[in-house]
């Protein structure tokens, strides 16, 4: 005789998630629904960074979710973190992007590679939101070629002097702590890259351009310029020439956050499309009764579920001390491309209403596109995957 399995017997996503993960999801979703979603359209329309939201995220211990409690963090695992990104992005893509950039890029390198002094000095304020962080790798003219750094850092006495410009840096306008990649040995190529902490207000360090973007408008993107910027020698993260290796490890974890961002946006688009399909009528019945619309929604649901499972599997591997170069790139590639497909179908299901700002469908589509570009384009992900396959 067969036994029926109920929701009480098995948690969704099996061994990947436990009760604690579901509790974190419930808490973040509740906050995002009440505090983030109601202002998402305004944040996008006004291209406004919601600083008030980040103060509240700090109060909830979400800004330092994976940081050791010894430095003011919550000490949670990476699965908890990607769940948080997903739920925040479901409410607002812009907020999700800035949250992910602060945690994965602005905080994680100090947590992973910083000295004890650096951890004690910077991590507590990054965890509370008193300080926001950003990570500056990309430069004008380099794009996906991360090894082609032109920014230089020269040791002069007990200080480094930095010169150069970084482009497309998330959170740059509001960050009080910026992690800058620079060449300390230009002849060594990528093996000559080092990373540094530069504080806001340092002479010779300034925001030189703020971008006007297609989507993710509430997440500020700007250029940072260093003009004989002088920083203490103690602001070197790790040792000289370790920057490229640090960058690869940072991006490996960061790609999971972009996958989570894409899943969150996809889920929001699906939710909106499903609700619209149930209420909008044509030819005497809800459009959800038409087979074309049913097919769209079936594909959207299936693809989101597959992307989410890839994400949770990669995060589970990371939590168990395994490298996720392959799995992280696969999750990021698939989830980001699914997000573009799902949000495009969301617009299609809404018809003319999907093309106007009165409905969120067009915002979902604009926001989703960045997921195929940021932290390694889809083309770069395919190259990474191919190399992991031994090609």
KARA-V373954 format. One record per residue. N is the residue number from 0. PHI is phi in degrees with one decimal (* if undefined). OMEGA is omega in whole degrees, 0 to 359 (999 if undefined). NEAR is the number of other ideal C-beta (glycine too) atoms within 12 Angstrom. Layout:
<<N;PHI;OMEGA;NEAR> <N;PHI;OMEGA;NEAR>>
This chain:
<<0;*;182;3> <1;-78.4;178;4> <2;-114.3;180;7> <3;-77.6;177;9> <4;-93.9;181;10> <5;-106.9;178;8> <6;-61.4;180;9> <7;-75.4;183;8> <8;-86.9;185;10> <9;-141.8;178;15> <10;-79.0;175;20> <11;-57.0;180;20> <12;70.1;168;23> <13;49.2;186;15> <14;-74.2;180;17> <15;-65.8;184;29> <16;-126.8;177;30> <17;-121.2;183;23> <18;-59.2;180;12> <19;-63.8;179;19> <20;-64.1;179;33> <21;-68.1;177;21> <22;-66.7;178;18> <23;-64.7;178;34> <24;-59.6;181;36> <25;-61.4;181;17> <26;-66.4;182;27> <27;-67.6;180;40> <28;-62.5;179;27> <29;-62.8;179;18> <30;-64.2;183;29> <31;-63.8;180;39> <32;-66.0;184;22> <33;-84.6;190;15> <34;-109.6;186;29> <35;-100.1;184;40> <36;-57.5;183;33> <37;-62.7;182;18> <38;-109.9;185;26> <39;-60.6;181;37> <40;-64.9;179;27> <41;-64.6;180;24> <42;-58.8;179;36> <43;-69.5;184;33> <44;-62.3;183;18> <45;-93.7;184;14> <46;49.4;186;23> <47;-108.7;176;24> <48;-75.8;185;37> <49;-81.7;184;38> <50;-59.0;180;26> <51;-64.1;178;18> <52;-66.5;183;39> <53;-71.2;174;42> <54;-64.5;179;20> <55;-71.2;176;25> <56;-62.1;176;40> <57;-66.7;179;31> <58;-64.3;180;19> <59;-87.6;181;29> <60;65.5;181;29> <61;-86.4;180;42> <62;-73.6;177;44> <63;-117.3;188;42> <64;-54.9;183;42> <65;-100.2;181;40> <66;-82.1;179;40> <67;-57.5;178;23> <68;-55.8;178;16> <69;-60.9;180;16> <70;-112.5;176;27> <71;95.3;182;28> <72;-90.9;181;31> <73;-95.4;177;30> <74;69.3;180;20> <75;-82.2;181;33> <76;-90.2;185;30> <77;-73.1;176;42> <78;-62.5;177;35> <79;-60.6;182;39> <80;-65.7;181;46> <81;-66.6;175;56> <82;-63.0;179;45> <83;-62.2;178;48> <84;-60.0;181;52> <85;-58.0;184;45> <86;-70.9;177;43> <87;-68.2;180;53> <88;-66.4;177;49> <89;-62.1;179;40> <90;-86.1;182;43> <91;-161.9;181;45> <92;-60.9;181;52> <93;-60.3;180;46> <94;-65.6;178;51> <95;-62.4;180;57> <96;-64.8;181;47> <97;-65.9;176;48> <98;-63.0;180;53> <99;-63.0;180;53> <100;-65.3;178;46> <101;-63.6;185;54> <102;-76.7;186;52> <103;-73.4;187;49> <104;-105.8;184;47> <105;-82.0;183;45> <106;-113.2;188;52> <107;-57.4;180;43> <108;-60.4;177;45> <109;-70.0;178;44> <110;-61.5;186;39> <111;-84.6;191;31> <112;-121.2;185;29> <113;-72.6;175;34> <114;-73.7;178;21> <115;-59.8;179;16> <116;-62.5;179;17> <117;-64.2;180;30> <118;-62.8;181;29> <119;-68.3;183;20> <120;-77.7;190;22> <121;-105.8;188;39> <122;-61.9;181;37> <123;-56.2;181;28> <124;-73.3;176;30> <125;-68.0;180;45> <126;-71.9;182;41> <127;-85.3;184;29> <128;90.9;174;36> <129;-59.8;176;21> <130;-122.3;172;32> <131;-103.3;185;41> <132;-121.9;172;47> <133;-144.6;184;47> <134;-130.4;188;48> <135;-117.1;178;48> <136;-114.4;186;43> <137;-64.6;178;40> <138;-129.1;176;31> <139;-58.8;177;22> <140;87.0;181;16> <141;-105.0;178;24> <142;55.9;184;19> <143;-73.3;180;24> <144;-84.0;186;19> <145;-64.2;182;31> <146;-78.7;185;25> <147;-87.4;181;23> <148;-79.6;176;39> <149;-110.1;176;26> <150;-65.1;183;43> <151;-116.2;175;30> <152;-136.0;182;39> <153;-113.7;179;27> <154;-79.9;178;22> <155;-126.5;184;17> <156;66.0;180;10> <157;-104.4;178;13> <158;-132.5;168;23> <159;-101.3;176;35> <160;-113.5;184;30> <161;-103.7;176;42> <162;-140.7;178;26> <163;147.2;181;38> <164;-135.0;175;32> <165;-110.8;186;42> <166;-127.7;178;27> <167;59.6;183;34> <168;-97.9;180;41> <169;-69.0;179;50> <170;74.8;186;46> <171;-58.3;184;43> <172;-72.6;184;29> <173;-115.9;183;33> <174;-73.5;173;42> <175;-96.1;177;29> <176;-130.3;179;42> <177;-118.6;176;52> <178;-99.8;187;48> <179;-110.2;174;49> <180;-92.8;183;49> <181;-149.2;180;44> <182;-84.2;172;34> <183;-100.7;177;35> <184;-145.4;185;23> <185;-63.5;181;23> <186;-70.6;184;11> <187;-89.9;180;18> <188;63.5;183;18> <189;-63.4;178;27> <190;-77.5;179;19> <191;-107.3;181;27> <192;-88.9;177;40> <193;-129.1;180;41> <194;-122.9;187;45> <195;-137.1;173;49> <196;-99.4;178;47> <197;-122.3;182;45> <198;-89.0;176;28> <199;-58.6;180;24> <200;92.9;177;15> <201;-66.2;180;28> <202;-55.0;180;17> <203;84.5;181;21> <204;-123.8;185;36> <205;-156.4;174;24> <206;-78.8;186;27> <207;-103.5;178;22> <208;-160.1;175;20> <209;-108.1;185;24> <210;-81.5;170;25> <211;-102.5;194;12> <212;-115.1;176;25> <213;-67.1;181;19> <214;-141.8;182;36> <215;48.9;189;44> <216;-68.5;180;33> <217;-85.1;175;40> <218;-106.8;187;46> <219;-67.0;177;37> <220;-125.5;186;38> <221;-150.5;174;31> <222;-97.4;177;29> <223;-118.5;181;43> <224;-118.3;177;29> <225;-117.9;182;35> <226;-121.8;187;19> <227;51.6;180;21> <228;-77.0;187;37> <229;-104.0;180;26> <230;-128.1;180;36> <231;-61.9;177;23> <232;-57.8;181;23> <233;-66.5;181;19> <234;-86.5;172;36> <235;-69.8;179;36> <236;-90.3;184;44> <237;72.0;179;28> <238;-113.7;175;18> <239;-58.5;176;26> <240;72.3;176;27> <241;-99.3;187;29> <242;-63.1;183;40> <243;-66.9;178;30> <244;-63.7;177;27> <245;-63.1;181;36> <246;-62.6;180;36> <247;-62.2;179;32> <248;-69.0;178;28> <249;-63.6;181;40> <250;-67.0;180;35> <251;-59.7;177;38> <252;-77.3;181;44> <253;-64.0;180;43> <254;-65.1;176;48> <255;-67.0;180;52> <256;-69.3;177;52> <257;-70.9;174;53> <258;-61.1;178;55> <259;-65.0;177;51> <260;-58.9;180;56> <261;-64.8;179;55> <262;-63.8;179;49> <263;-62.1;178;53> <264;-64.2;178;55> <265;-59.9;181;48> <266;-64.0;178;43> <267;-62.1;180;43> <268;-65.7;179;47> <269;-63.7;180;38> <270;-57.3;181;30> <271;-66.8;181;36> <272;-66.1;180;42> <273;-63.9;180;29> <274;-62.4;180;22> <275;-65.4;181;31> <276;-64.6;180;36> <277;-81.2;184;19> <278;-105.2;182;18> <279;-77.0;182;25> <280;-110.0;172;15> <281;-149.7;182;17> <282;53.9;172;11> <283;83.3;178;8> <284;-155.9;177;15> <285;-58.1;183;20> <286;-63.3;176;28> <287;-65.5;177;24> <288;-85.5;179;18> <289;-82.6;187;19> <290;-63.8;179;13> <291;-60.6;181;18> <292;-67.0;177;30> <293;-59.9;178;20> <294;-64.5;177;17> <295;-58.3;184;31> <296;-66.8;177;33> <297;-63.8;178;21> <298;-64.2;180;25> <299;-60.0;181;37> <300;-61.1;181;25> <301;-64.4;183;19> <302;-67.7;177;32> <303;-63.8;180;38> <304;-61.5;179;24> <305;-65.6;179;25> <306;-62.8;181;43> <307;-64.6;179;40> <308;-64.0;176;28> <309;-61.8;179;37> <310;-62.8;183;49> <311;-65.9;177;40> <312;-63.8;180;33> <313;-65.0;179;40> <314;-66.0;176;43> <315;-61.2;178;31> <316;-61.5;181;29> <317;-62.8;179;35> <318;-66.2;179;27> <319;-100.7;172;17> <320;74.9;181;10> <321;-100.3;175;17> <322;-69.7;182;17> <323;-125.3;179;36> <324;-58.1;180;29> <325;-71.8;186;26> <326;-65.2;178;33> <327;-66.0;178;43> <328;-67.8;177;39> <329;-62.9;181;32> <330;-64.5;181;47> <331;-65.1;180;49> <332;-60.9;185;38> <333;-67.6;183;38> <334;-63.2;182;50> <335;-69.8;180;47> <336;-72.8;174;33> <337;-62.3;182;40> <338;-61.4;177;52> <339;-65.1;179;33> <340;-66.4;183;33> <341;-65.3;181;47> <342;-68.6;176;46> <343;-65.7;177;30> <344;-67.3;177;37> <345;-60.2;176;44> <346;-61.6;182;31> <347;-61.7;179;29> <348;-64.8;178;42> <349;-75.1;181;34> <350;61.8;181;21> <351;-60.7;179;14> <352;-67.8;178;22> <353;-71.4;184;29> <354;-100.4;182;19> <355;-118.2;186;14> <356;-73.5;179;17> <357;-65.1;178;14> <358;-116.9;184;25> <359;-79.1;186;39> <360;-56.9;182;37> <361;-66.1;177;31> <362;-68.1;178;39> <363;-58.1;182;48> <364;-64.8;180;36> <365;-65.7;181;32> <366;-68.0;186;47> <367;-61.3;186;46> <368;-58.2;182;30> <369;-60.9;183;39> <370;-63.9;177;48> <371;-84.9;185;32> <372;-116.5;186;34> <373;-67.2;180;45> <374;53.4;179;44> <375;102.0;180;36> <376;-62.6;177;27> <377;-58.5;179;31> <378;-65.8;178;18> <379;-65.6;179;26> <380;-60.6;179;37> <381;-65.2;177;24> <382;-66.2;178;19> <383;-61.2;180;31> <384;-62.0;180;26> <385;-60.5;179;17> <386;-66.5;178;15> <387;-68.4;177;19> <388;-85.8;178;13> <389;85.9;181;7> <390;-92.1;999;9>>
